[in-house]
């Protein structure tokens, strides 16, 4: 019998299997990572992001689809890591937006929600680049729009995601030169494979929790004579403060415009009074000092991308 609706429990299992499939292949995804910086952590970042969503939903499981999707999205917002992880969190935020208020979703509702996922993912990236996970997402969702049930939707989604991933080197020269497909797109293919596995009846597989993500730093990889080639991967959650701005009427584009001038590879979005930022910059201190004019930090992560690149190689 074909699946006509999904509820909160079903959606949680879909996401859990997606995490399982990605987790099993995250090293392969890491090894494809050459864009925007060849630091070899795309698979890890996407996995830790989606696992944060699973962990969040596990603590408040219900059959209400809207509540479960919102819980997954909230967990991914707080746990999002790296360029690919932040984009992934926006995919699920868009999906949650499209499912808002729904106890269950038929295939028509879910297809519309996936269109919201595409909108939110593209909207969060300051300069969307084709040949990346954004392209794989957009083309897969468009190709699956004719599906009549969830099984057909998952099948069409995976088929086009695979085909789109193979085309990414034609769209992005850095991939063609390296002889690889896009790493973020490969991670997304694994996530969609997990969705399909759910509708094919695959049993849940327990995978490791996110746990402590701190990693050993090889200080010898960046010496007194090293050159800061790639700058710093800077990520933070900023809570807007009423003592500094009128939160309800505040236009966050002022922050986005500043960040576009201060760095690159910007992924930026607002969720209520929280601003999530991922940016590559040579001067993270300047960015942190400036953004503190508008709020206070909930979390900050700064990593030397030159060191990451050398460690990966």
N, C-alpha and C positions, 0 to 999 in steps of 0.2 A: 504494500500500500504506500502511495506517495505521501510525503509529508506536506500538509496544507498550512499548519500554523506552528509557531514556536513560542514557548513561554520563557520565564526567567531561568528555570532549571535547565532547559534545553540550551539557552544562549550561554549559560555558564559553562556547560560541557563543551560547546563549540569552541569557546575561547580557551578552555583548558587543553583541548586536543590541539588547537593551533599552537599553544605554547610548547606542547610536547613535541610536535613535529619540528618546530623551529629550534628547540633545545637540542634535539638529536643531530641537527645539521649546522649548528651555529659556528663551528670551526670552519666548515666549508664556506660559509657566508663571510666569515672574517677574512679568509684567504683571498676573496675577490675584491677586497676593499682598496680601491685606488682613488676614489672621488668622494667628497671634495679634497680630503687629505688621506694619503695612504698610511693610516695608522692601525689598520688591522683589527678594529673592534666593533664593526657594524653588527655582526651576529650577536655578540655579547650585549651590546647596548639595546638592540631590539628585544632580545630575550629577557633581559632584566626589566625592561619596560612592561612587556606583556605579563610577565610573572607578577609584577606589582599589581596589575589589574586583577589577576586571578586571586591573589592573596586578599585584596580588598573586598572582592565579592564573596569570598568564602566566609568572611566574618558576618555576613548579613544576607544569606541566601533566602530567596523567596521565589514563588512562582510568578511574581509580577515582573514582566519583561522590562518595563521602563525603569524600575528600581534597580534591577540587576545590571542593566546596561549603564546606568548612571554610576553605579558603584565601581564597575570595571573602569569606566572613563576617569573617575576621580582618582583611583589607585594609579592609573597610568600617568595622569598629570603629575602626581607627586613623585613617581618613580622614573619618569622619563629621563633617558640618558643619551647624549650624543645627538647629532643631526638626525639620524635615522629614527632614533627612539622618540624624539620630540614629534617628528612627523607622524610616526605610528600612533602616538597618543592622540593626535588630532584626527586621525582616521576614525578612531573609536569614539572620540568626542562628537564627531559629526554623526556617526551611527546612533549614538545615544540621543542626540538632538532629534534625529528623524524618528526615533522610537518613543519620544517623550509622551507620557500619558497613556501608552498602550499596555494593557494587561498581557495581551498576546499579539502576534503579528502574522498576518497571512503573507503570501509571497509578494503580493503587490505592495504592501506596506514596507516590507523589508527591502525591496528593490528601490523604493523611493528613499529609504534611510541610507542606503549605500550611495546614492547620489549626493546626499548631504555629506557623507564621509569624503567624497571627492572634493566637494566645495570647501570644506574646512581644511583639508590637507593643503590644497593649493593656496588658500587664503592665508595660511600661517607662514608661508615661505616668501621672503621679501623679493627674491628673484627666482621664480620657478625655472628649473632646468629640465628639459625633456631628455629622455634617455636614462631617467632615474626611476625610483620607486613611484614617483608621482605618475609617470607615463604608464607604468604597469598597472597601477590602480585604476586610472581613468579608462584605459582601453579594455581592461577586464570587466569593469562594471558596465560599460557600454555594450559589450558583446553579450553579456548575460541578461540584458534587459527584456529579451523575448521569452524568457523561461516561464513555464506554466506552473512549476512546483519547485520545492527546495532542492530536490535531487538534481533536476535539470539545471537549476541556477548554479549550484556548486560545481557541476560538471563543466558548464560553459565558462564559469569564472576561472576555473583552473586551466582549462585549455587555452584561453586567450592570455592569461597571465604568463603561461609558459612561452607562448609564441611572442608576446610582447617583450619578455625578458631577453629572448634570443635576438631581438631586433635592437636592443639598447646600444650595442657598439656602433650601429649605423648612425645613431643620433648624437653620440657623445664621443668625440675623438680620443679623449684620454682612455676610454675603455678599449677602443680599437687598437690603440698603440700598445696597451698592456695585454691584449689578447684575452680579455675577460668580459663577462656581462656585469651589469650593475649589482653591487652587493645588497643594497637596500631592496631592490626589486627581487633578488633571490630570496631574501628574508620574507618578503611578502608572499611569494609563491609558496613557501613552506607554511605560512599561516593559512592561506586559502586551501592548501592540501589538508590541513587539520579540519577546516570546515567540512570539506568533502568527506573526510573520514568519519565524521560524526554521522552524516546522513547515510553512510554505508554501513553503519552499525559497529564501528571500531570501539573496542572497550577503552575506558579511561586508563591512562597510564600515569602513575605518580612520577613526577619529575622533581628535581631538586628545587627548593625554594630559593629566592633571591639571596637571602642570608647576608653575610658581610661581603660587600663588593670591593673592599679595599684590596689593592694588589701590591705586590712587592715592587719597589722602584729600584732599578739598577742605576745608581748615581754615577757609575763610571761611563754611562752612555751619553752623559752631557758634562763635559769637563770644563776647566777654567778657560780653555781655548775654543770651546764650541761656539757656533753661531746660531742664534735663535732664528731658524729658517722659516718656520711655519707659524710662530706666535703661540697664543694660548687659546685652547678651547675653553670658553667661559660660559657657564650656565648658572642661572639663578631663578629663584621664585621670589618675587617682590610683592609684598602686600601693600597696596595703596593705603595711605593714612589720612583720615579726616583732618588731622592736625596740620597736614601739609597741602592737601588739595581737597576740593569738593568731590568726593569719590563718585557720587551718583551722576554728576554732570561732567566728570573729567574725560577729556578726549585723549586716549592713549596714543594717538598717532604722533604726538609730540615726542614721546619716548622712542617710538619706532623710527621716526625720522632722524633722531639723534644717533641711534644705534647704526642705522644705515651709513651714516657718515663716519662712524668710529670703527667699523669692522666690516666683515663679510661673512658669507654663509649664514646669514641671519634667519632664524626661525623664531617667530614672535607671535604670541597670542594673549588675549585677555580672557579670564574665566572669573566673572564676578569682580571682586576687588583684587584678584591675584593676576600678576603679569608673569608669564613664563618666557624666558629668554634663552636662546642658544646662539652664540656668536663667536667668531674667530677674530682675535685682535692681538696686536702687539702690546697694548697697554690696558690690561684688565683693571688696574687700579683706578685709572681715569674713569672708566665706565661705571665702576661700582660707586665711586664718589659722586658722580653726576646723577645716577639713578636714585641715589638715596635722597635727593631733593623731593622725590614724589612718594616715597614710602620707606618701609623697612624690610630687611631680608628675612625670609623664612629658611632659605638654604642657599648655599653658594658652592660651586665646584669649579676649580681652575686647574687645567692640566697642560703641561708643556708638550705641544704637539711634535716638536722636533725630537724630543726624547721618546715619545710614543712611536714615531716613525722609525727611529734607529732601533728601538727594541724589537719592533715587528720584523725588520729586515734581519 
